[in-house]
Amino acid sequence: MGRGPRTGPRDAGQSTVELVAVLPALLLAGLLALQMLAAGYALTLADGAAEAGALALASGRPAVEAARGALPGWAEDDVHVSIEGGRVTVRLYPPSLIPAVADRLAVTSSAAARPR
């Protein structure tokens, strides 16, 4: 009486098989989303570091130290700071479980400031 379709022994475990088939795709999508968030965060950090370096350069202080000092500890080995004229450029590699991905998602930010 209105119990719905009956499932026989051939249907047993079907949802488990479907979950196992879809789980790698869900994990990959989650990893990609987290990687994009990390790249966006790295861009924000690079912007702040470039600005700190440019302000230090304009005030006669060491720009590279100021830019590196504006970054969190994890970025210490993942940053390259360069100075060309009055412009400070910061290249930052976002944290990643796969180094090749971090290389492709490296962000660059530049800032310039003039002394008064």
N, C-alpha and C positions, 0 to 999 in steps of 0.2 A: 503494500500500500504506500506508494509515494516515497519510497526510500532512495530513489535515485538509481543511477546505473550501477550495476554490480561489477565489481572487479574480480577477475579470476586470478589464478596463480601466475598467468603470463604477465600481468600488470604489476606484480609485487616488485618493489624496488625501483620502479620507473623514475620516481622523483629523485631518488638518490643518484641515479645515473645522469639525469639532467643537471643536477646540482654540480656533480663532478665535472661535467662537460663545460659548464658556464663559469665555474669558479676561477680558472686561470684568466679568463677575459675580465672578470670583475677585479681581480687583483692587479692586472696590468692597467686597467683604467684608473684605479686608485693610485697606483704608483705614478702614472703620468700626471694626474691632478696634483699630487704632492710635489712633483718635480717642477711643475709650472709655478706653483706657489713659492717654492724655494727660489726660482729664478726671479720672480717679481720682488721678493724680499731682498735678494742680492742687488737688484737695480736700485732699490730705495737706499740701501746701505752705501752703494757706490756713489750715488748722488750726494749724500751727506759727507762722505769722505773727501770727494773732490772739492766740495765747497769749503770744508775745513782746511784743506791743503791750500786752496787759493787765498783764503783769508790770512792764513799764516804767512804765505809768500808776500802778500801785500804789506804785512806788518813787519817784514824782515826776519821772521822766524823760519826754521826749517820746515818746508812744505811736506816733504815725504814723511817725516815723523808725525806731523799733525794729521795727515791723511790716514796713516796706519793707526794712529791713536784713536781715531774716530770709529774704527771697526771693532767688532767683537773678537774674542780670542780665536774662534774657529776659523776666521778668515786670514789669520796671520800668514799661513803658507799658501793661500789661494788668491793673493792680490799682487798686482804689479802697478806701481805708481811711477808716472813719468812727468817731467816738467819740460815744456817747450815754450820759450818766451815767458809770458806771464800766465800761461794756461797749465793747469794741473789736470792730468788724465788718470783716472783710476780704472783698471780692468780687474774685475772680480769674477771668480768661478764659483757658482752656487754649490752648496753641499749636494752630493749625489752618491747613491750606492754604486753607480756605474760611472767610472771616470770619463769614458768617452762621451757620455751624455753631458757631463759638466763642461767638457771642452767645447761642445757645440752650443751650449747655453750661456757661455761667458758673456757678461754684460760690461759695457764701457760707459763711463760718464766723465764729462769734462766741465771745468769751471774756471773762470778767470775773474780776478779782482785787481783794481788799480789802487795804488797807494794814494792817500789824500794829500 
